[in-house]
Amino acid sequence: MDVTDKIALVTGGSRGIGRGIALALAGNGADVVIADIDDEASRSVAKEVEGHGRKAIVHHLDVTDQESVDGVVAKIVDELGRIDVLVNNAGVIAAPGWETKERPDEADWELVHAVNVRGLARVTEAVTPHMKERRYGKIVNLSSIAGRLGSMTSVPYSASKAGVINMTQTYALELAAFSINVNAICPGHLWTPMWERISTRWTHDPEKFEGLTPREIFERTLKERVPLNREQTPEDVGNLACFLASDLARNITGQAINVSGGSHLN
């Protein structure tokens, strides 16, 4: 999975899956731009990237703001000359306070679409002209197993992740003429801040989860849904992202690949 001297932009790279992807790319030779709204957490990941002997740059990025996206992409191209790899990882499950709501409301729909769908498109549209010019690029989009079959967690989130799969296919067809590969990853059950929020919400179900901590709920879910009976990790997702960003995957495009321990089969 050699990505030596590639320049990779990872949105939402300050924690969880984004951090795992950033470190996998650095561990396999890439320089990494961590673009996120959480500058302090991004700087922490940047130090870890530098620990691999690679260059790390932090940019404040709000994918819902066109000016922010255009400015960050322009700075990267100006500073580093190019973007070889784009990882569209920035995402949200719902608006703040979602854990205590009985049903998603308008704020959830608006924020999830703005970040997970429109934000992904906004960053992709800003980066691809530079990739087209060089006739080279690797784009990896983060979807979810919830985008395959839906979920009991959040309708807006599941719909947005189904949209990511469709956009991956559409961009793959559009950009193939420029030798740009576009693929998606569908992570399964990972103990990240997002899954902790999901489990916290489920603690309000006394019939099924009474007395269980969020982590215990997560572990029960694993046993019920994952044939391999082990949780997936950001490192697992990072390894696949690194493969898709490498030239080993030069003939793979338009695919959505599960990292789910067998919970979803396609």
C-alpha positions as CSV (number, residue, x, y, z in Angstrom):
1,M,0.0,0.0,0.0
2,D,2.7,2.4,-1.0
3,V,1.6,6.0,-1.0
4,T,5.1,7.5,-0.5
5,D,5.3,11.2,-1.1
6,K,1.6,11.5,-2.0
7,I,-0.2,14.5,-0.6
8,A,-3.5,13.5,1.1
9,L,-6.3,15.8,2.3
10,V,-8.4,14.3,5.0
11,T,-11.5,16.2,6.0
12,G,-12.8,15.6,9.5
13,G,-9.3,14.1,10.3
14,S,-9.1,15.2,13.9
15,R,-10.6,12.1,15.6
16,G,-12.1,8.7,15.2
17,I,-12.1,7.3,11.7
18,G,-10.5,10.4,10.2
19,R,-7.6,10.1,12.6
20,G,-7.2,6.4,11.8
21,I,-7.1,7.2,8.1
22,A,-4.6,10.1,8.5
23,L,-2.2,7.8,10.5
24,A,-2.5,4.9,8.0
25,L,-1.7,7.2,5.1
26,A,1.3,8.7,7.0
27,G,2.5,5.2,8.1
28,N,2.6,4.3,4.4
29,G,4.5,7.3,3.3
30,A,2.0,10.1,2.6
31,D,2.1,13.7,3.7
32,V,-1.2,14.6,5.3
33,V,-3.4,17.7,5.4
34,I,-5.8,17.5,8.3
35,A,-8.8,19.7,7.7
36,D,-11.4,20.0,10.4
37,I,-13.4,22.5,12.5
38,D,-11.6,21.3,15.7
39,D,-8.2,22.9,15.4
40,E,-6.8,21.7,18.7
41,A,-7.6,18.0,18.0
42,S,-6.3,18.4,14.5
43,R,-2.9,19.6,15.8
44,S,-2.8,16.6,18.1
45,V,-3.2,14.3,15.1
46,A,-0.7,16.3,13.2
47,K,1.9,15.5,15.8
48,E,1.2,11.8,15.4
49,V,1.6,12.1,11.7
50,E,4.9,13.8,12.2
51,G,5.9,10.9,14.4
52,H,5.8,8.7,11.3
53,G,8.3,11.1,9.7
54,R,5.8,12.7,7.4
55,K,4.8,16.3,6.9
56,A,1.5,17.3,8.5
57,I,-0.4,20.5,7.9
58,V,-3.5,21.6,9.7
59,H,-6.2,23.8,8.2
60,H,-9.5,24.9,9.7
61,L,-12.2,23.7,7.4
62,D,-16.0,24.0,7.5
63,V,-17.4,21.9,4.7
64,T,-20.7,23.7,4.8
65,D,-19.0,27.0,3.9
66,Q,-18.0,27.4,0.2
67,E,-15.5,30.2,1.0
68,S,-13.8,28.0,3.6
69,V,-13.6,25.1,1.2
70,D,-12.2,27.1,-1.7
71,G,-9.7,28.9,0.6
72,V,-8.3,25.7,2.1
73,V,-8.0,23.9,-1.3
74,A,-6.3,27.0,-2.8
75,K,-3.8,27.2,0.2
76,I,-2.9,23.5,-0.1
77,V,-2.3,23.7,-3.8
78,D,-0.2,26.9,-3.3
79,E,1.8,25.4,-0.4
80,L,2.3,21.9,-1.7
81,G,1.6,22.1,-5.4
82,R,-1.0,19.4,-5.7
83,I,-3.5,17.1,-4.0
84,D,-3.1,13.5,-4.9
85,V,-5.6,12.0,-2.5
86,L,-8.9,13.3,-1.1
87,V,-10.6,11.5,1.8
88,N,-14.1,12.9,2.3
89,N,-14.5,11.9,5.9
90,A,-16.2,14.9,7.5
91,G,-19.6,13.8,8.8
92,V,-22.3,14.2,11.5
93,I,-25.0,11.9,12.7
94,A,-27.4,14.7,13.7
95,A,-27.7,18.2,15.2
96,P,-26.6,18.8,18.8
97,G,-29.0,17.3,21.4
98,W,-30.0,14.5,19.1
99,E,-29.6,11.9,21.8
100,T,-32.6,13.1,23.8
101,K,-35.0,13.6,20.8
102,E,-37.7,11.0,20.1
103,R,-37.5,11.7,16.4
104,P,-35.1,13.6,14.2
105,D,-36.3,17.2,13.5
106,E,-35.7,19.8,10.8
107,A,-32.4,20.8,12.4
108,D,-31.1,17.2,12.0
109,W,-32.1,17.0,8.4
110,E,-30.6,20.3,7.5
111,L,-27.2,19.8,9.2
112,V,-26.8,16.2,8.1
113,H,-27.5,17.0,4.5
114,A,-25.3,20.1,4.7
115,V,-22.3,18.2,6.0
116,N,-22.6,14.6,4.7
117,V,-24.0,15.3,1.3
118,R,-23.5,18.9,0.2
119,G,-20.2,19.2,2.1
120,L,-18.8,16.1,0.4
121,A,-19.8,17.4,-3.0
122,R,-18.5,20.9,-2.2
123,V,-15.0,19.6,-1.3
124,T,-14.9,17.2,-4.3
125,E,-15.9,19.9,-6.7
126,A,-13.1,22.2,-5.4
127,V,-10.4,19.5,-5.6
128,T,-11.2,17.7,-8.8
129,P,-10.2,20.6,-11.2
130,H,-6.6,20.2,-9.9
131,M,-6.7,16.5,-10.3
132,K,-8.1,16.7,-13.8
133,E,-5.3,19.0,-14.8
134,R,-2.8,16.4,-13.7
135,R,-4.9,13.5,-14.9
136,Y,-4.4,11.8,-11.6
137,G,-6.2,11.5,-8.3
138,K,-7.7,9.1,-5.7
139,I,-10.9,10.0,-3.9
140,V,-12.2,8.0,-1.0
141,N,-15.6,8.8,0.5
142,L,-16.8,7.7,3.9
143,S,-20.3,6.2,3.7
144,S,-21.6,3.7,6.3
145,I,-23.4,0.3,6.5
146,A,-26.4,2.5,7.4
147,G,-26.3,3.7,3.8
148,R,-26.8,0.1,2.6
149,L,-29.9,-1.0,4.5
150,G,-30.9,1.9,6.7
151,S,-30.8,1.9,10.4
152,M,-32.9,2.3,13.5
153,T,-30.8,5.2,14.6
154,S,-31.4,8.2,12.3
155,V,-33.3,8.5,9.1
156,P,-31.4,11.6,8.0
157,Y,-28.0,10.0,8.6
158,S,-28.9,6.8,6.8
159,A,-30.3,8.7,3.8
160,S,-27.2,10.8,3.6
161,K,-24.9,7.8,3.6
162,A,-26.9,6.2,0.8
163,G,-26.4,9.4,-1.0
164,V,-22.6,9.1,-0.5
165,I,-22.7,5.7,-2.3
166,N,-24.6,7.2,-5.2
167,M,-22.4,10.2,-5.4
168,T,-19.3,7.9,-5.4
169,Q,-20.7,6.0,-8.4
170,T,-21.6,9.2,-10.2
171,Y,-18.2,10.9,-9.7
172,A,-16.5,7.7,-10.6
173,L,-18.2,7.7,-14.0
174,E,-17.6,11.4,-14.5
175,L,-13.9,11.4,-13.5
176,A,-12.8,8.1,-15.1
177,A,-11.7,9.9,-18.3
178,F,-9.2,11.8,-16.2
179,S,-7.7,8.7,-14.5
180,I,-9.3,9.6,-11.2
181,N,-10.5,6.8,-9.0
182,V,-13.5,7.3,-6.7
183,N,-14.5,4.8,-4.1
184,A,-16.4,4.6,-0.9
185,I,-15.9,2.8,2.4
186,C,-18.9,1.6,4.5
187,P,-17.6,1.2,8.1
188,G,-19.6,-1.0,10.5
189,H,-19.4,-1.1,14.3
190,L,-16.6,1.1,15.6
191,W,-16.3,2.6,19.1
192,T,-15.9,6.2,18.1
193,P,-17.5,9.4,19.5
194,M,-20.3,8.9,17.0
195,W,-21.1,5.4,18.1
196,E,-20.9,6.5,21.8
197,R,-23.6,9.0,21.0
198,I,-25.7,6.3,19.5
199,S,-25.3,4.0,22.5
200,T,-26.0,6.9,24.8
201,R,-29.3,7.5,23.1
202,W,-30.2,3.8,23.5
203,T,-29.7,3.9,27.2
204,H,-33.1,5.6,27.3
205,D,-34.7,2.3,26.2
206,P,-35.4,0.7,29.6
207,E,-37.0,-2.4,28.1
208,K,-33.9,-3.5,26.2
209,F,-30.9,-1.7,27.7
210,E,-31.8,-1.0,31.3
211,G,-28.7,-0.7,33.5
212,L,-26.2,-1.0,30.7
213,T,-23.5,1.6,30.0
214,P,-23.1,2.9,26.4
215,R,-20.0,0.7,26.0
216,E,-22.0,-2.4,27.2
217,I,-24.7,-1.6,24.7
218,F,-22.2,-1.4,21.9
219,E,-20.7,-4.8,22.9
220,R,-24.1,-6.4,23.0
221,T,-24.8,-5.0,19.5
222,L,-21.6,-6.5,18.2
223,K,-22.6,-10.0,19.5
224,E,-26.0,-9.7,17.9
225,R,-25.0,-8.3,14.5
226,V,-21.4,-9.0,13.7
227,P,-20.5,-12.6,12.6
228,L,-16.8,-12.2,13.2
229,N,-17.8,-11.1,16.8
230,R,-15.2,-8.3,17.0
231,E,-15.4,-4.6,16.7
232,Q,-14.0,-2.8,13.7
233,T,-11.5,0.0,14.3
234,P,-10.4,3.2,12.7
235,E,-7.2,1.4,11.8
236,D,-9.2,-1.1,9.8
237,V,-10.8,1.6,7.8
238,G,-7.5,3.5,7.5
239,N,-5.9,0.4,6.0
240,L,-8.6,0.1,3.3
241,A,-8.5,3.9,2.6
242,C,-4.7,3.6,2.2
243,F,-5.1,0.7,-0.3
244,L,-7.7,2.6,-2.3
245,A,-5.4,5.6,-2.3
246,S,-2.5,3.6,-3.7
247,D,-1.8,2.6,-7.3
248,L,-2.5,-1.1,-6.3
249,A,-6.2,-0.1,-6.6
250,R,-5.8,1.6,-10.1
251,N,-8.6,-0.5,-11.6
252,I,-11.0,-0.2,-8.7
253,T,-13.5,2.7,-9.0
254,G,-17.2,3.3,-8.2
255,Q,-17.2,0.8,-5.5
256,A,-18.6,0.9,-1.9
257,I,-16.7,-1.6,0.3
258,N,-17.9,-2.7,3.7
259,V,-15.7,-2.9,6.7
260,S,-18.3,-4.5,9.0
261,G,-17.1,-7.9,10.2
262,G,-19.7,-9.5,8.0
263,S,-22.7,-7.7,9.4
264,H,-23.7,-6.6,5.9
265,L,-22.9,-8.7,2.8
266,N,-22.9,-7.4,-0.7
